[in-house]
Amino acid sequence: MNKPTLELSVVIPCLNEADTLEACIAAAQEGIRNAHCQAEVIVADNGSVDDSADIARRMGARVIPVQARGYGSALMGGIQASRGRFIVMGDADGSYDFREIPNFLAKLRAGDDLVQGCRLPAGGGRVLPGAMPFLHYFWGNPMFTFLARRMFRAPIHDIYCGLRGFSRELYDRLDQRCTGMEFATEMVLKSSLRREKVSEIPITLHPDGRRSHAPHLKTFRDGWRTLRFFLFTSPRWLFLIPGAVLLLAGSTGFALAMPGITLGGATLGAHTLLVSALAILLGFDAFVFAISTKVFAISEGLLPEDPRLTRMFQVLTLEKGLVAGGLALLAGLFLLAMVVLRWSQVEFGDLDYAATMRWVIPGVLLAALGFQTVLASFFISILGLRRR
């Protein structure tokens, strides 16, 4: 990390932005003057083949070549080279007005860790005609923002806004990993999960000023990547909640079908037992995936440490998992052995299907759950190993 020698660094990722870069740098320089701060403008050039780098140097910006391709890679390279205590980042397509820098810097000076711009009316922002595609305005941005607020308790109204300010200390704490478009959402989600001080200010989104090439953003590709990242970083919604629903449904069905209870004229028998056993197995697998994903994400720096998980592992150790799994496996094998014994008593002929399946299905279920518990205990323990 470079030791901060300036108050502010404005980092602009760039890939063939000759159409709009000069105006963006000029606006950033005006914003810096109005903010009355010692600052620099950094253009993180991600392999431009046009005149972008020359334009940036002529305008007095620092050009930082970043070879690794990707929106996140460019920003990481620019931020790493920055010398500011605070960072303001924004795209080079002319859609953001860098003259709004003083508003961001004021909140950062007041102690906020992340100041997110908001283009949408829900947060007081404004989108000029032609500045945002219809699908993005009415569906994509509101939907993903709703998910961020619901799944991660993010206190923002525009998850995708690329104009934002943050402290260098926050950036170093977050340990960003995503090199693509997910970089921006990763910052918001991690900050929310860590309960950092996040605020929001309304901004105006202007039409894209580029003419030489189409926008880098691809609606469905990048929308799917965002949804995928949301799910990856929220094992609770991806695995735990569906698993809990399956376990509850399966356990309820099992409890009703074992004694053969009749509901609404329908007798719950072996078929209900079988389907309920499937639901329990699937729910247990989802639960194991939730824990495994959480442990892996924490160890890789994608998610912050979770005290609840730490406390759980203090109680549910590898050894206890092995004992519990082993006992369940033995219980299942015992039930199956009893069925084989009963089969031998009729000289391995036909059995009473309705009666024996009430032994076979629980036996198979317990054996499967026990074996999976043993394997899961080892696997999760391996994932949780502290390593360099």
Secondary structure as the mmCIF struct_conf table of DSSP 4:
data_model
#
loop_
_struct_conf.conf_type_id
_struct_conf.id
_struct_conf.beg_label_comp_id
_struct_conf.beg_label_asym_id
_struct_conf.beg_label_seq_id
_struct_conf.end_label_comp_id
_struct_conf.end_label_asym_id
_struct_conf.end_label_seq_id
HELX_LH_PP_P HELX_LH_PP_P1 ASN A 2 PRO A 4
STRN STRN1 LEU A 6 CYS A 14
BEND BEND1 LEU A 15 ASN A 16
TURN_TY1_P TURN_TY1_P1 ALA A 18 THR A 20
HELX_RH_AL_P HELX_RH_AL_P1 LEU A 21 ALA A 35
TURN_TY1_P TURN_TY1_P2 HIS A 36 HIS A 36
STRN STRN2 ALA A 39 ASP A 45
BEND BEND2 ASN A 46 GLY A 47
BEND BEND3 ASP A 50 ASP A 51
HELX_RH_AL_P HELX_RH_AL_P2 SER A 52 ARG A 58
TURN_TY1_P TURN_TY1_P3 MET A 59 GLY A 60
HELX_LH_PP_P HELX_LH_PP_P2 ALA A 61 ALA A 61
STRN STRN3 ARG A 62 PRO A 65
BEND BEND4 ALA A 68 ALA A 68
BEND BEND5 GLY A 70 GLY A 70
HELX_RH_AL_P HELX_RH_AL_P3 TYR A 71 GLN A 80
TURN_TY1_P TURN_TY1_P4 ALA A 81 ALA A 81
STRN STRN4 GLY A 84 MET A 89
BEND BEND6 ALA A 92 GLY A 94
BEND BEND7 TYR A 96 TYR A 96
HELX_RH_3T_P HELX_RH_3T_P1 PHE A 98 GLU A 100
HELX_RH_AL_P HELX_RH_AL_P4 ILE A 101 ARG A 109
TURN_TY1_P TURN_TY1_P5 ALA A 110 GLY A 111
BEND BEND8 ASP A 113 ASP A 113
STRN STRN5 LEU A 114 CYS A 118
BEND BEND9 LEU A 120 LEU A 120
HELX_RH_3T_P HELX_RH_3T_P2 PRO A 121 GLY A 123
TURN_TY1_P TURN_TY1_P6 GLY A 124 GLY A 124
STRN STRN6 ARG A 126 VAL A 127
TURN_TY1_P TURN_TY1_P7 PRO A 129 GLY A 130
BEND BEND10 ALA A 131 MET A 132
HELX_RH_AL_P HELX_RH_AL_P5 PHE A 134 LEU A 135
HELX_RH_PI_P HELX_RH_PI_P1 HIS A 136 GLY A 140
HELX_RH_AL_P HELX_RH_AL_P6 ASN A 141 PHE A 152
BEND BEND11 HIS A 157 HIS A 157
TURN_TY1_P TURN_TY1_P8 ILE A 159 TYR A 160
STRN STRN7 ARG A 164 SER A 167
HELX_RH_AL_P HELX_RH_AL_P7 ARG A 168 LEU A 174
TURN_TY1_P TURN_TY1_P9 ASP A 175 ASP A 175
BEND BEND12 GLY A 180 GLY A 180
TURN_TY1_P TURN_TY1_P10 MET A 181 MET A 181
HELX_RH_AL_P HELX_RH_AL_P8 GLU A 182 LEU A 193
TURN_TY1_P TURN_TY1_P11 ARG A 194 ARG A 195
STRN STRN8 VAL A 198 PRO A 202
STRN STRN9 THR A 204 LEU A 205
HELX_LH_PP_P HELX_LH_PP_P3 HIS A 206 ASP A 208
BEND BEND13 SER A 212 HIS A 213
BEND BEND14 HIS A 216 HIS A 216
HELX_RH_AL_P HELX_RH_AL_P9 THR A 219 PHE A 232
TURN_TY1_P TURN_TY1_P12 THR A 233 THR A 233
HELX_RH_AL_P HELX_RH_AL_P10 PRO A 235 PRO A 235
HELX_RH_PI_P HELX_RH_PI_P2 ARG A 236 LEU A 240
HELX_RH_AL_P HELX_RH_AL_P11 ILE A 241 ALA A 257
TURN_TY1_P TURN_TY1_P13 MET A 258 GLY A 260
STRN STRN10 THR A 262 LEU A 263
TURN_TY1_P TURN_TY1_P14 GLY A 264 GLY A 265
STRN STRN11 ALA A 266 THR A 267
HELX_RH_AL_P HELX_RH_AL_P12 ALA A 270 SER A 299
TURN_TY1_P TURN_TY1_P15 GLU A 300 GLY A 301
BEND BEND15 LEU A 302 LEU A 303
HELX_RH_AL_P HELX_RH_AL_P13 PRO A 307 VAL A 315
BEND BEND16 LEU A 316 LEU A 316
HELX_RH_AL_P HELX_RH_AL_P14 LEU A 318 GLN A 345
TURN_TY1_P TURN_TY1_P16 VAL A 346 PHE A 348
HELX_RH_AL_P HELX_RH_AL_P15 TYR A 353 LEU A 383
TURN_TY1_P TURN_TY1_P17 GLY A 384 GLY A 384
#
